[in-house]
Amino acid sequence: MNASKSGSVRPFKPSNWPIAQLPGVSSQDQSLLETCGITTTRELLRRGKTPEQRQAIAQELGIHLQYVNKWVAMAELASVPTVGCEYCGLLLHAGIASIAQLADLPIHRLHQQLLRVQVAHLQRRDLCPSVDEVTRWIQQARTLTKG
């Protein structure tokens, strides 16, 4: 988080991304989502708040509900500014599917989960986000869950 000289933290807003930037959304998926008016992560979250709404989106697009659920979870995680589209997929692979879940995790436990995922899937320990980054994610998630 950014802090001014007085030590106060500047407020932030949940991030909003073009739907094409969500990991795992193919150009065909993007076109389908755009046909029903979903072009951003914010719009996907607005239209997919409840299980019934997500089911309606899946039916409208003619796709399996699991894809819509995955996209909504990633869009929610991507709304944390320091997570964004860059790390929302990693968090989902690590078993984190919501901002509330992210906010409740101890920092070092989440970091270890992420490290396991990185090593298991990519054999690249060096690509794991730092403890400082994970700390910022959790702090911002906590702020978003309060507001």
N, C-alpha and C positions, 0 to 999 in steps of 0.2 A: 504494500500500500504506500501511497505517497503521503508524506507528512510535510507540513510547512515548518518554518523555523520555530514557531511557537509550540510545535509538537502536536498540534491538532491534525486529525486525519481528514483529508478532503473526502466529501461524500462521493459515492459512485452510483451509477445506475446499472441495472442488469444489462448485459450486452445483447445485441440483436445482430444476427448474421444472415447473409443470403443463404437460402436453403441449400444451394449448391456447395457451400463450404462444409456442410456436415459430413463427417466421414461415413462412407458406405452408401451415400445417396448418389446413385448413378445418374447419368444425364437422362435416361429414360424415366427414372423415378422422379427426377426434378420436373420433367415435362408433365408427368401425371399430377404431381402436387400443384403445379402452376395452373393446370386446367380447372382445379377447384379453388383457385385463389390463394394458395399458400405459397408465398415466395420468400418468406423470412422465418427465422426460428421463432420470433415473437408471435407471428400469426399461427404457426403450428402449435405453439403452446396455448394460445387463446382458443383455437378450434379443437384441441385435443385434451382438454382439462379432465374430462371424466372418461371412464371406461366405455360408456355408451357413445360419447362423441368420437372416441378413437375407433370404435367398431363401425360407426357411420362413415368415417373417412375411409377405412379399409374397404367397406362395401362400395362406396362411391368410386374408388380407384380400381376396384377389382383385384386387390392384393391381400395377402395374408395379414391378419391383425398383428402378428409378431413384428413385422417390419414397422408398422405405425408406432407400436409401443417402443421399439428401439429408437426410432427417430425422435419421439417425444422426450424420452429419457436423455438422449444426447443433447437435444435442444435446451432442456432444463439445465443440464450440467454446463453447457456452453454459455449460458447466461451469466455464470460467474466470470467476471471480467478476466481474471488471471488464468482461468481454465481455458475459456474460449473453445474454438473448434479444434485447436491443436491438441488438447489433452482430454476432451470429453470422451473420446473412444477408449483411451487408455483407462480412464476411471470406470467406464462401463465394463470393460474386460476384467477389471479388478473386483467387480461385484458391487460397485457403487452406482445406484440407479436414480438418485435424487439429490437435490441440494440438502434436504433434511438429513439424509444419511451421511453425506459428506461432512456436514456441520457437527455431527455427533461423534465422529471418529477421532481417536487420539492420533496426534501427528505422526509419531514414530511407527505406530501400527499401520497406518495408511502408507507411509513411505516403504515399509517392508513389503506390503502387498504389491505395490507398484513395482518394486525391484524384482519380486518373484515373477510377475507378469512379463516384464522386459526381458529377463534372462530366459524364461521358458519359451517365449514366442520369438524373440529376436536374437537371443544369445548376445545381447548388448547391454551390459550393466551400465556403461557410460551414458546411455540415452535416458536413464531414469532421471526424472526431475529431482532437484535438490530438496533437502529438508526445508530450506527457506521458502522455496516455491510452494511446497505442500502446505507449509504454515500459512502462507498468504491465501491459498485456496480455501482452507478451513476457516480462516478469519473472515473472508468475504462471504462464504456460505453462511456463517453464523449471523453476519449482519443482514444478509438477504432474508433469512428465515425469521428474523425479528421484525422486519419491516413489511 
